[in-house]
Amino acid sequence: MYEVVFTDLGLKDYKETWDLQEETLRRMSEKKLQGETSPGQLYFVEHNHVYTLGKSGSRNNLLIDDEFLRQIGAVFYQINRGGDITYHGPGQIVGYPVFDLDRLGILVKRYVFLLEESVIQTLQHFSVKAERLPGATGVWIDAADPSRARKICAIGVRVSRGITMHGFAFNVNTNLDYFHYINPCGFTDKGVTSMEKELGEIQDFNYVKNVLRQKIQTVFELKYV
């Protein structure tokens, strides 16, 4: 069973958290090269308003200029994960697993599938039916209906020496207005949603985090240490 240290960082600056992931990955990689084992890390965090663009994305999917970014209290980073543009902000659970896929015995495609599955099962706990959309990563509501399909969780990862970083952004009580200023994940014809919107009321954020933490443990067969 893969051992993982779980840390809830609370509300933390995006760049600080990115640096933390890079340092964690570097440390784990060094030990791996030396033939030593180390536990994985799972970080939960909330960020202030920030847009991030993956290395395969287009800056054109950010629909506002730097001045408007300042007006809405947001910042922008081009980063080294896969995927296109997404938004992070308060009321959203951002998860950064730094996992050794070799020790888990899985490949990247399976890893992303299990991240999706963890969120799908979390939503099932709250009687929200969620699913995958063929050809698109993440977790969706009404994926089979192109006119209604809407994303509730975005996923974008990086893998170096078999070790993951970046991860997922799960909309719980998220202010969805901030998605109006981008083409989320590069899509121009798909909407976004949140648990609050789907269930019609603000959710107990810490309770949702606890359920998700447990689902990740079960789906990945982890042992928290």
C-alpha positions in Angstrom: 0.0 0.0 0.0 1.4 3.4 -1.1 2.1 5.7 1.9 1.2 9.3 1.5 1.5 12.4 3.8 -1.6 14.5 3.6 -1.3 18.3 4.2 -4.1 20.8 4.1 -2.4 24.1 3.3 -5.5 26.2 3.8 -5.5 29.5 1.8 -2.0 29.9 0.2 -0.5 31.9 -2.6 -0.3 30.1 -5.9 3.4 30.7 -6.6 4.4 29.6 -3.1 2.4 26.4 -3.5 4.0 25.8 -7.0 7.4 26.2 -5.4 6.5 23.8 -2.7 5.5 21.2 -5.2 8.7 21.6 -7.2 10.8 21.2 -4.0 8.8 18.1 -3.0 9.2 16.6 -6.5 13.0 17.4 -6.4 13.4 15.8 -3.0 11.5 12.7 -4.0 13.3 12.4 -7.3 16.7 12.6 -5.6 15.8 9.8 -3.1 14.4 7.7 -6.0 17.7 8.0 -8.0 19.6 6.9 -4.9 17.4 3.9 -4.6 15.6 5.1 -1.4 11.9 5.2 -0.9 9.9 8.2 0.4 6.2 8.7 1.0 4.1 10.6 -1.5 2.6 13.9 -0.7 -1.0 15.1 -1.2 -1.6 18.8 -0.7 -5.1 20.4 -0.5 -5.2 24.2 -0.9 -7.3 27.2 -1.7 -5.9 30.0 -3.8 -6.8 33.6 -4.3 -8.0 34.5 -7.8 -5.5 33.2 -10.3 -5.5 32.0 -13.9 -3.0 29.3 -15.0 -2.1 28.3 -18.5 -0.6 24.9 -19.3 2.3 24.5 -21.7 0.0 23.3 -24.5 -2.5 26.1 -24.1 -3.1 29.4 -25.9 -2.8 32.8 -24.2 -5.8 33.8 -26.5 -8.0 31.7 -24.1 -7.5 34.5 -21.5 -10.1 36.9 -22.7 -9.0 40.0 -20.6 -5.9 42.2 -20.5 -3.5 42.9 -17.6 -5.4 46.0 -16.5 -8.7 44.1 -16.2 -6.9 41.3 -14.3 -5.8 43.9 -11.7 -9.4 45.2 -11.5 -10.8 41.8 -10.6 -8.0 41.1 -8.2 -6.6 38.2 -10.2 -3.1 37.2 -11.4 -1.9 35.0 -14.3 0.8 32.4 -14.6 2.0 30.3 -17.5 3.1 27.0 -16.0 4.6 23.6 -16.8 1.6 21.3 -16.5 -0.4 19.9 -19.4 -3.8 21.3 -20.5 -5.0 24.8 -21.3 -6.2 27.6 -19.2 -8.1 27.3 -15.9 -9.1 29.3 -12.9 -8.4 28.9 -9.2 -10.1 30.8 -6.4 -11.8 30.7 -3.0 -14.3 28.0 -2.5 -12.5 25.6 -4.8 -10.6 22.5 -3.6 -7.3 22.4 -5.4 -5.4 19.1 -5.0 -1.7 18.6 -5.7 -0.7 15.0 -5.5 3.0 14.4 -5.7 2.9 10.6 -6.2 5.5 8.1 -7.6 3.6 6.3 -10.3 6.2 3.6 -10.4 5.5 2.7 -6.8 1.7 2.9 -7.4 2.3 0.6 -10.4 0.2 2.7 -12.8 0.8 4.9 -15.9 -0.2 8.5 -16.4 -3.5 7.7 -18.2 -4.6 5.5 -15.3 -3.5 8.1 -12.8 -5.7 10.8 -14.4 -8.6 8.2 -14.6 -8.3 7.6 -10.8 -8.2 11.4 -10.0 -11.4 11.7 -12.0 -12.9 8.6 -10.2 -12.1 10.1 -6.8 -14.1 13.3 -7.6 -16.9 11.3 -9.3 -17.3 9.2 -6.2 -17.2 12.3 -4.0 -20.0 13.8 -5.9 -22.0 10.5 -5.7 -21.8 10.9 -1.9 -23.7 14.1 -2.3 -26.2 12.6 -4.8 -24.7 14.5 -7.8 -24.3 12.3 -10.9 -21.0 13.1 -12.6 -19.1 11.4 -15.4 -16.3 11.7 -17.9 -16.5 13.4 -21.3 -14.8 11.4 -24.1 -11.8 13.3 -25.4 -11.6 15.7 -22.5 -10.0 15.3 -19.1 -11.8 16.3 -15.9 -15.2 15.6 -14.4 -18.4 16.7 -16.0 -22.2 17.0 -15.4 -24.5 16.0 -18.3 -21.6 15.0 -20.4 -23.8 13.2 -22.9 -25.7 16.3 -23.8 -23.5 18.8 -25.7 -25.9 21.6 -25.0 -25.8 21.1 -21.3 -22.3 19.6 -20.6 -20.5 21.5 -17.8 -17.3 20.9 -16.0 -17.1 20.7 -12.3 -13.5 19.6 -11.9 -10.5 20.4 -14.1 -7.4 18.3 -14.2 -3.9 19.1 -15.5 -0.7 17.3 -14.5 3.0 17.1 -15.0 5.1 14.0 -14.6 8.9 14.0 -14.1 10.9 10.8 -13.5 7.6 9.1 -12.9 6.5 11.6 -10.2 3.4 13.7 -10.5 2.7 17.4 -9.7 -0.1 19.9 -10.3 -3.4 18.1 -10.2 -7.1 19.1 -10.0 -9.4 22.0 -9.3 -12.8 21.0 -7.9 -15.5 23.7 -7.8 -17.4 23.5 -4.5 -18.5 27.1 -3.6 -16.6 28.7 -6.4 -17.5 32.2 -7.8 -18.2 31.0 -11.3 -18.2 34.6 -12.7 -14.4 34.4 -13.0 -14.8 31.7 -15.7 -16.5 34.3 -17.9 -13.1 35.8 -18.6 -11.5 32.7 -20.1 -12.3 29.8 -22.5 -12.1 27.2 -19.7 -9.6 24.4 -20.6 -9.7 25.9 -24.2 -13.5 25.1 -24.7 -15.7 27.7 -26.2 -18.9 25.7 -26.2 -18.9 24.1 -22.7 -20.0 25.6 -19.4 -18.7 25.2 -15.8 -20.5 24.5 -12.6 -20.0 23.9 -8.9 -21.5 21.9 -6.1 -23.2 25.0 -4.8 -24.8 25.6 -8.1 -25.9 22.0 -8.7 -27.3 21.5 -5.1 -28.7 25.0 -4.8 -26.9 26.0 -1.6 -23.5 26.7 -0.1 -21.7 23.5 0.9 -19.8 22.6 4.0 -16.4 23.1 2.5 -14.4 21.2 5.2 -16.9 18.3 5.0 -16.5 18.0 1.2 -12.7 18.1 1.7 -12.9 15.2 4.2 -15.1 13.1 1.8 -12.7 13.8 -1.1 -9.6 12.9 1.0 -11.2 9.6 1.9 -12.2 8.8 -1.7 -8.7 9.5 -2.9 -7.4 7.2 -0.2 -9.8 4.4 -1.3 -9.5 4.8 -5.1 -5.7 4.9 -5.1 -5.4 2.4 -2.2 -3.3 4.8 -0.1 -2.2 4.7 3.5 -2.0 8.2 5.1 1.0 8.5 7.4 
